[in-house]
Amino acid sequence: MPAKKPAAPPDEPALLERQRQLIEELQTLVNHVPYGLMVLEPGGVVRHLNAEAARQLRLPRHLAQGRTLGSLLDFDTMVEQVFLTGEGYTDRERIISTPRFQLHVLDSAVPVKAADGRVLSVVNTFREIQGAHRLADRLAGSHARHTFGSVLGRSPALLAALATARKAAHGGANILLSGESGTGKEVFAQAIHNESPRRDGPFIAVNCAALPRDLIESELFGYAPGAFTGAQREGRPGKFEAAQGGTIFLDEVSELPLDVQAKLLRVLQEREVVRLGSTRAIAVDARVVTASNRDLRALVERQEFRADLYYRCHVIGVTLPPLRERPADIALLAQHFLERYAAALGKPVRQIPAEVLAALLHHPWPGNVRELENTLERMVNLSEGDALDASLLSLASPGGSPAQDGEAPPATHMGSLKDAERQAIVQALRAHRFNVTRAAQTLGIAKPTLYAKLRMHGIALERPLAR
């Protein structure tokens, strides 16, 4: 039997070229990941750091390798402890303040161990928290999708509000948006953000009326580790920190308690936040846009809203007109909502009958644009054929009786706007046996907004007794 031929030796030049290629690929990968990366040997000696780590730590790469972290940095790191304990950690928040720079990062360290458990090296990664917030906000949907092109209408009052908002968007002053519920204050806030130099930053919207009383401060300003029972062990940043480099929109700011108003005032003045349970101030760089559907001047006079906070928020004021003052825009908006929901639902509905349009034009729209949109959505859902079914139109009048089939409400004396709003709310609650969710849907407003209006008008939720 012939002897087996020995395997051919590997092509040494080709093998060396392959190894060189792998090293180049690894170095390219390490130096282009969007976070700092270091590999440390026992004693905290730097074996490798990538370009992003050198940038964040303000270190020259060619001088750092082979030296200890203690000789390079003027602050203590937590990485050396991993060599002693053998336990790594993930996404620990670190706020580093030195005479040379300030750094706010999420820090992770993973030990590389020998078979006997000894820590041979530690891979340390860290990323600036602002970038992490932007990613989280995108995933959570906290972004501005509306622009000034999203605002429909040709009425003079609306065009004046748009002109003021466009001018204000290019600056950095605080903006107060005033207007009834449903007039589109958040649309304006998003449009201001998208028109501003901060358009690439986060847009954080906060409904102050929807925040539980005991969580408002921690939600807005964050909290330190162990600040209260149930707090996350590592603490948590607040909405202002999440808005770094972007815009924070405080809707229904009038609903903030007075003690929180005082802390908000300090944030607006000093441009820094102090987390609940901490004494460390964290600088924040966020454009502040506030909104209210209540008259803040009247609240200041009644000492229900701080005068100094009002003037700090109201550097630039933009008043959004109610829909009843924009009768020329009703048909335009109705057709827009008709087309939107017909396309979304795959319905053939394309026309608004004359009697339906007449009823829409005569309705006072206490819920403003939101109520009009809800009305068209409901009718498109229930209509068949190529025109809206007039029999499906049901509009709650200020007196509580619905106007149907294009019937215009009688011309009666309506009293003040405040009285009309209160009456509409009471009638909606009674019609739905004090079911707040259904009453809010009928009025075309959000549920937290309805609760705020109940407090404003002093309306009690007296549910009828079961029969």
MIKOLTOR-220053 format. One record per residue (C-alpha): residue in three letters; x, y, z. Coordinates in Angstrom, 3 decimals, decimal comma, padded with zeros to 6 digits. Example, Ala and Ser with C-alpha at 12.3 -4.5 7.8 and 13.67 -1.06 7.14 Angstrom:
<atoms>
   resn         c1         c2         c3
    ala    012,300   -004,500    007,800
    ser    013,670   -001,060    007,140
</atoms>
This chain:
<atoms>
   resn         c1         c2         c3
    met    000,000    000,000    000,000
    pro    001,561    003,339   -001,043
    ala    002,527    005,719    001,762
    lys    000,168    008,655    002,407
    lys    001,515    011,958    001,154
    pro    002,071    014,592    003,878
    ala   -000,257    017,601    003,797
    ala    001,076    020,565    001,922
    pro    002,445    023,264    004,222
    pro    000,268    026,375    004,400
    asp    001,121    029,227    002,152
    glu    002,934    031,395    004,740
    pro    002,646    034,722    002,850
    ala   -001,081    034,166    002,308
    leu   -001,536    033,276    006,019
    leu    000,304    036,406    007,126
    glu   -001,780    038,520    004,768
    arg   -004,964    036,960    006,165
    gln   -003,855    037,710    009,747
    arg   -002,974    041,277    008,811
    gln   -006,426    041,705    007,253
    leu   -008,164    040,390    010,386
    ile   -006,159    042,762    012,584
    glu   -007,051    045,702    010,355
    glu   -010,717    044,754    010,405
    leu   -010,682    044,441    014,191
    gln   -008,961    047,801    014,638
    thr   -011,412    049,456    012,243
    leu   -014,349    047,964    014,141
    val   -013,020    049,030    017,541
    asn   -012,216    052,569    016,423
    his   -015,569    053,166    014,747
    val   -018,005    051,920    017,369
    pro   -020,014    054,894    018,739
    tyr   -018,746    054,530    022,328
    gly   -015,482    054,626    024,227
    leu   -013,643    051,320    024,641
    met   -010,609    050,437    026,760
    val   -008,848    047,157    027,531
    leu   -007,077    047,189    030,893
    glu   -004,472    044,829    032,376
    pro   -004,072    044,135    036,115
    gly   -003,039    047,268    037,958
    gly   -005,228    049,376    035,703
    val   -002,643    049,461    032,913
    val   -004,102    050,590    029,588
    arg   -003,466    047,985    026,909
    his   -005,714    049,603    024,322
    leu   -008,168    052,496    023,977
    asn   -010,090    053,488    020,893
    ala   -010,435    056,926    019,335
    glu   -013,800    057,631    021,001
    ala   -012,411    056,784    024,458
    ala   -009,455    059,110    023,873
    arg   -011,855    061,875    022,788
    gln   -014,177    061,573    025,771
    leu   -011,346    061,295    028,323
    arg   -009,222    064,000    026,617
    leu   -006,235    061,617    026,387
    pro   -003,533    061,341    023,701
    arg   -003,727    057,740    022,482
    his   -000,022    057,421    021,687
    leu    000,891    058,331    025,292
    ala   -001,861    056,448    027,126
    gln   -001,084    052,849    026,169
    gly    001,115    051,108    028,710
    arg    000,366    053,587    031,504
    thr   -001,974    053,224    034,474
    leu   -005,327    054,979    034,584
    gly   -004,319    056,597    037,878
    ser   -001,445    058,392    036,176
    leu   -003,645    059,564    033,296
    leu   -006,893    060,661    034,961
    asp   -007,574    063,041    037,838
    phe   -010,631    061,132    039,063
    asp   -011,281    057,637    040,407
    thr   -012,746    055,027    038,081
    met   -014,672    051,940    039,126
    val   -012,880    049,669    036,668
    glu   -009,973    048,776    038,979
    gln   -012,460    047,234    041,444
    val   -013,357    044,570    038,875
    phe   -009,833    043,106    039,168
    leu   -010,391    042,751    042,936
    thr   -013,961    041,461    042,967
    gly   -014,117    039,638    039,627
    glu   -017,596    041,092    039,160
    gly   -018,378    043,318    036,211
    tyr   -021,213    045,802    035,811
    thr   -023,432    047,179    033,059
    asp   -024,697    050,684    032,310
    arg   -023,796    052,368    035,557
    glu   -024,478    056,078    035,338
    arg   -021,449    058,232    036,108
    ile   -021,269    062,006    036,393
    ile   -017,614    063,037    036,274
    ser   -016,587    066,596    037,032
    thr   -012,944    067,640    036,907
    pro   -011,105    070,945    036,363
    arg   -010,474    069,786    032,783
    phe   -013,939    068,643    031,719
    gln   -017,352    067,285    032,684
    leu   -018,570    063,901    031,513
    his   -021,948    062,171    031,933
    val   -021,790    058,563    030,762
    leu   -023,235    055,065    031,019
    asp   -020,305    052,867    032,030
    ser   -019,880    049,074    031,648
    ala   -017,001    046,738    032,546
    val   -016,667    043,031    031,634
    pro   -013,880    040,863    033,121
    val   -011,927    038,354    031,012
    lys   -010,997    035,444    033,283
    ala   -008,549    032,553    033,254
    ala   -009,635    028,974    033,903
    asp   -008,816    029,369    037,602
    gly   -010,987    032,493    037,928
    arg   -008,222    035,099    037,854
    val   -009,111    038,312    036,037
    leu   -006,715    038,622    033,123
    ser   -008,096    041,857    031,719
    val   -011,161    044,080    031,783
    val   -012,999    045,424    028,759
    asn   -014,453    048,819    029,691
    thr   -017,011    050,573    027,486
    phe   -018,765    053,883    028,084
    arg   -021,052    056,125    026,074
    glu   -022,234    059,676    026,631
    ile   -025,684    059,620    028,159
    gln   -027,051    062,232    025,782
    gly   -026,635    059,852    022,866
    ala   -028,262    057,048    024,855
    his   -031,224    059,337    025,590
    arg   -031,626    060,199    021,919
    leu   -031,722    056,512    020,991
    ala   -034,220    055,727    023,766
    asp   -036,415    058,624    022,708
    arg   -036,483    057,469    019,099
    leu   -037,456    053,959    020,161
    ala   -040,099    055,308    022,537
    gly   -041,577    057,606    019,910
    ser   -040,486    060,809    021,683
    his   -039,805    062,786    018,548
    ala   -041,371    065,662    016,673
    arg   -043,127    064,631    013,474
    his   -045,142    067,789    012,806
    thr   -043,863    070,858    010,966
    phe   -045,470    074,210    010,226
    gly   -046,619    072,619    006,987
    ser   -048,806    070,325    009,106
    val   -050,899    073,291    010,285
    leu   -053,926    073,752    008,013
    gly   -055,890    076,982    007,775
    arg   -056,064    080,404    006,199
    ser   -057,757    082,471    008,897
    pro   -055,943    085,706    009,859
    ala   -055,704    084,731    013,533
    leu   -054,067    081,403    012,698
    leu   -051,686    082,962    010,181
    ala   -050,631    085,537    012,794
    ala   -049,898    082,750    015,302
    leu   -047,902    080,859    012,678
    ala   -045,845    083,938    011,820
    thr   -044,947    084,549    015,465
    ala   -044,101    080,894    016,071
    arg   -041,857    080,715    012,988
    lys   -039,872    083,741    014,123
    ala   -039,595    082,409    017,670
    ala   -038,400    078,991    016,474
    his   -035,055    080,345    015,267
    gly   -034,113    081,784    018,657
    gly   -033,583    080,215    022,052
    ala   -036,096    082,101    024,215
    asn   -038,754    080,294    026,237
    ile   -042,140    080,154    024,501
    leu   -045,624    080,006    026,031
    leu   -048,391    078,581    023,832
    ser   -051,862    079,653    024,960
    gly   -055,143    078,324    023,700
    glu   -058,095    076,131    024,491
    ser   -057,752    072,372    024,583
    gly   -057,694    070,863    021,110
    thr   -056,363    073,931    019,281
    gly   -053,093    072,196    018,361
    lys   -050,577    073,407    020,934
    glu   -048,431    070,277    020,709
    val   -048,456    070,475    016,905
    phe   -047,090    074,021    017,229
    ala   -044,494    072,873    019,786
    gln   -043,259    070,115    017,483
    ala   -043,193    072,511    014,528
    ile   -041,140    075,021    016,536
    his   -038,659    072,273    017,398
    asn   -038,363    071,106    013,794
    glu   -037,864    074,682    012,577
    ser   -035,173    075,404    015,194
    pro   -031,414    074,740    015,203
    arg   -032,198    071,956    017,729
    arg   -034,149    069,895    015,193
    asp   -031,630    067,023    015,368
    gly   -031,940    066,808    019,153
    pro   -034,684    065,081    021,166
    phe   -038,219    066,404    021,563
    ile   -039,610    065,506    024,989
    ala   -043,322    066,157    025,615
    val   -044,633    066,129    029,193
    asn   -048,301    066,469    030,133
    cys   -048,052    068,062    033,572
    ala   -051,712    067,325    034,353
    ala   -051,204    063,596    033,766
    leu   -048,272    063,204    036,179
    pro   -049,163    061,768    039,614
    arg   -048,687    064,397    042,321
    asp   -046,027    062,424    044,208
    leu   -044,001    061,651    041,061
    ile   -043,937    065,038    039,328
    glu   -040,588    066,138    040,750
    ser   -038,785    062,861    040,066
    glu   -040,222    062,664    036,524
    leu   -039,120    066,173    035,620
    phe   -035,801    066,389    037,463
    gly   -034,814    062,748    038,072
    tyr   -033,702    061,130    041,312
    ala   -030,524    059,883    042,945
    pro   -029,917    056,264    044,059
    gly   -032,048    055,433    047,108
    ala   -033,950    058,724    046,949
    phe   -037,210    057,044    047,978
    thr   -038,778    053,636    048,508
    gly   -039,118    051,846    045,181
    ala   -036,536    053,993    043,401
    gln   -034,181    052,275    040,988
    arg   -030,900    051,378    042,680
    glu   -028,794    053,344    040,213
    gly   -031,101    056,393    040,131
    arg   -032,764    057,830    037,066
    pro   -032,447    060,986    034,948
    gly   -035,493    063,195    034,511
    lys   -037,193    064,662    031,461
    phe   -035,001    067,753    031,437
    glu   -031,842    065,651    031,170
    ala   -033,489    063,537    028,469
    ala   -034,072    066,727    026,466
    gln   -030,364    067,664    026,391
    gly   -029,582    069,403    023,128
    gly   -033,254    069,486    022,118
    thr   -036,626    070,779    023,266
    ile   -038,806    069,975    026,266
    phe   -042,530    070,719    025,920
    leu   -044,417    071,183    029,198
    asp   -048,114    070,940    028,351
    glu   -050,715    072,134    030,879
    val   -047,974    073,773    032,946
    ser   -050,707    075,503    034,973
    glu   -051,377    072,185    036,733
    leu   -047,970    072,033    038,426
    pro   -048,104    072,397    042,232
    leu   -046,585    075,594    043,634
    asp   -043,592    073,824    045,202
    val   -042,706    072,213    041,866
    gln   -043,209    075,573    040,153
    ala   -040,474    076,996    042,384
    lys   -038,052    074,236    041,355
    leu   -038,969    074,648    037,691
    leu   -038,227    078,360    037,996
    arg   -034,747    077,577    039,287
    val   -034,121    075,213    036,374
    leu   -035,144    077,902    033,904
    gln   -032,969    080,503    035,634
    glu   -029,843    078,451    036,321
    arg   -030,097    075,984    033,420
    glu   -029,281    073,111    035,737
    val   -031,232    070,448    037,625
    val   -030,687    068,811    041,000
    arg   -032,075    065,319    041,169
    leu   -034,379    064,344    044,002
    gly   -032,244    063,115    046,905
    ser   -029,035    064,654    045,530
    thr   -027,096    067,896    045,987
    arg   -025,159    067,725    042,709
    ala   -026,248    070,174    040,020
    ile   -026,358    068,836    036,454
    ala   -026,190    071,339    033,608
    val   -029,042    071,085    031,117
    asp   -029,222    072,545    027,641
    ala   -032,839    072,324    026,506
    arg   -035,219    074,768    024,837
    val   -038,344    075,117    026,982
    val   -041,786    075,438    025,392
    thr   -044,752    075,562    027,758
    ala   -048,483    075,480    027,068
    ser   -051,664    076,147    028,983
    asn   -055,370    076,063    028,190
    arg   -056,033    078,283    031,217
    asp   -055,436    081,993    031,615
    leu   -052,121    082,092    033,443
    arg   -052,452    085,821    034,149
    ala   -055,692    085,166    036,010
    leu   -054,043    082,313    037,912
    val   -051,199    084,656    038,902
    glu   -053,718    087,186    040,219
    arg   -055,360    084,441    042,284
    gln   -051,900    083,344    043,485
    glu   -052,378    079,896    041,954
    phe   -049,404    080,329    039,632
    arg   -046,090    081,990    040,399
    ala   -045,712    085,407    038,770
    asp   -041,936    084,990    038,350
    leu   -042,418    081,632    036,626
    tyr   -045,081    083,116    034,355
    tyr   -042,736    085,844    033,159
    arg   -039,884    083,355    032,745
    cys   -042,085    081,095    030,568
    his   -043,733    083,965    028,704
    val   -040,678    085,456    027,042
    ile   -042,491    084,917    023,732
    gly   -046,218    084,268    023,738
    val   -048,184    082,595    020,942
    thr   -051,990    082,489    021,173
    leu   -053,762    079,784    019,169
    pro   -057,300    080,753    018,108
    pro   -060,233    078,421    018,870
    leu   -061,943    076,766    015,918
    arg   -065,130    078,822    016,317
    glu   -063,034    081,904    015,473
    arg   -061,802    080,169    012,302
    pro   -065,067    079,361    010,478
    ala   -063,368    079,619    007,089
    asp   -061,051    076,740    008,048
    ile   -063,727    074,248    009,114
    ala   -064,503    072,954    005,613
    leu   -060,780    072,675    004,798
    leu   -060,035    070,722    007,966
    ala   -063,094    068,502    007,584
    gln   -062,076    067,504    004,057
    his   -058,531    066,843    005,226
    phe   -059,690    064,518    008,023
    leu   -062,165    062,837    005,668
    glu   -059,402    061,980    003,204
    arg   -057,008    060,872    005,932
    tyr   -059,368    058,380    007,571
    ala   -060,880    057,178    004,317
    ala   -057,384    056,268    003,128
    ala   -056,434    054,684    006,467
    leu   -059,607    052,575    006,597
    gly   -059,774    051,772    002,882
    lys   -063,217    053,396    002,611
    pro   -064,626    054,895   -000,612
    val   -066,001    057,941    001,272
    arg   -064,921    061,133   -000,521
    gln   -067,756    063,668   -000,134
    ile   -069,242    065,764    002,654
    pro   -072,978    066,348    001,993
    ala   -074,182    069,954    002,115
    glu   -076,374    069,354    005,180
    val   -073,438    067,828    007,073
    leu   -071,165    070,720    006,148
    ala   -073,834    073,215    007,246
    ala   -074,061    071,531    010,655
    leu   -070,267    071,519    010,993
    leu   -070,138    075,242    010,201
    his   -072,815    076,086    012,779
    his   -071,364    073,976    015,602
    pro   -069,409    075,970    018,265
    trp   -066,734    073,230    018,600
    pro   -065,925    073,352    022,342
    gly   -063,320    070,638    021,685
    asn   -061,826    072,586    018,774
    val   -059,838    070,818    016,052
    arg   -059,567    067,613    018,088
    glu   -063,351    067,393    018,347
    leu   -063,730    068,004    014,600
    glu   -061,197    065,287    013,843
    asn   -062,955    062,806    016,144
    thr   -066,289    063,617    014,490
    leu   -064,959    062,942    010,998
    glu   -063,175    059,774    012,099
    arg   -066,380    058,396    013,626
    met   -068,457    059,203    010,557
    val   -065,929    057,714    008,128
    asn   -065,805    054,542    010,205
    leu   -069,577    054,109    010,104
    ser   -070,423    055,469    006,639
    glu   -070,774    053,399    003,471
    gly   -070,686    054,583   -000,118
    asp   -068,885    057,619   -001,468
    ala   -070,451    060,249    000,843
    leu   -070,715    060,682    004,596
    asp   -073,994    059,403    006,039
    ala   -075,729    062,500    007,432
    ser   -077,747    060,365    009,856
    leu   -074,543    059,507    011,695
    leu   -073,770    063,111    012,586
    ser   -074,226    063,758    016,283
    leu   -072,753    066,914    017,771
    ala   -073,101    067,766    021,441
    ser   -074,331    071,346    021,631
    pro   -073,513    073,580    024,607
    gly   -077,010    072,873    025,881
    gly   -076,326    069,168    025,808
    ser   -078,755    068,097    023,076
    pro   -077,069    066,722    019,965
    ala   -077,558    068,406    016,604
    gln   -078,204    065,795    013,923
    asp   -078,897    065,514    010,215
    gly   -077,413    068,917    009,433
    glu   -079,743    070,753    011,798
    ala   -078,107    073,974    012,940
    pro   -078,408    074,756    016,643
    pro   -080,873    077,530    017,543
    ala   -079,449    081,015    017,950
    thr   -079,705    081,406    021,721
    his   -077,769    083,559    024,103
    met   -074,792    081,424    025,142
    gly   -073,394    083,559    027,948
    ser   -069,650    083,610    028,619
    leu   -067,254    081,106    027,096
    lys   -066,408    079,800    030,553
    asp   -070,113    079,154    031,318
    ala   -070,584    077,440    027,959
    glu   -067,596    075,180    028,562
    arg   -068,822    074,254    032,049
    gln   -072,280    073,467    030,752
    ala   -070,906    071,325    027,926
    ile   -068,803    069,316    030,395
    val   -071,710    068,778    032,801
    gln   -074,001    067,662    029,989
    ala   -071,410    065,265    028,597
    leu   -070,856    063,735    032,040
    arg   -074,583    063,301    032,628
    ala   -075,098    061,843    029,175
    his   -072,520    059,150    029,950
    arg   -073,506    058,667    033,611
    phe   -070,264    060,343    034,749
    asn   -068,012    058,023    032,776
    val   -064,999    060,342    032,370
    thr   -063,454    058,423    029,480
    arg   -066,609    058,552    027,347
    ala   -067,329    062,165    028,290
    ala   -063,811    063,181    027,198
    gln   -064,315    061,382    023,869
    thr   -067,610    063,193    023,298
    leu   -066,017    066,555    024,079
    gly   -063,041    065,769    021,841
    ile   -060,462    066,330    024,583
    ala   -057,942    064,165    026,399
    lys   -058,915    062,532    029,686
    pro   -056,250    064,385    031,776
    thr   -057,466    067,655    030,235
    leu   -061,026    066,884    031,311
    tyr   -059,848    066,227    034,880
    ala   -058,058    069,583    034,838
    lys   -061,227    071,337    033,639
    leu   -063,268    069,582    036,344
    arg   -060,956    071,109    038,944
    met   -061,039    074,515    037,246
    his   -064,861    074,643    037,119
    gly   -065,346    072,938    040,502
    ile   -067,388    070,082    039,012
    ala   -067,762    067,061    041,289
    leu   -067,899    063,530    039,886
    glu   -071,133    062,519    041,597
    arg   -071,927    059,176    040,083
    pro   -075,656    058,241    040,135
    leu   -076,680    055,516    042,529
    ala   -077,287    052,076    041,056
    arg   -080,915    051,231    040,683
</atoms>
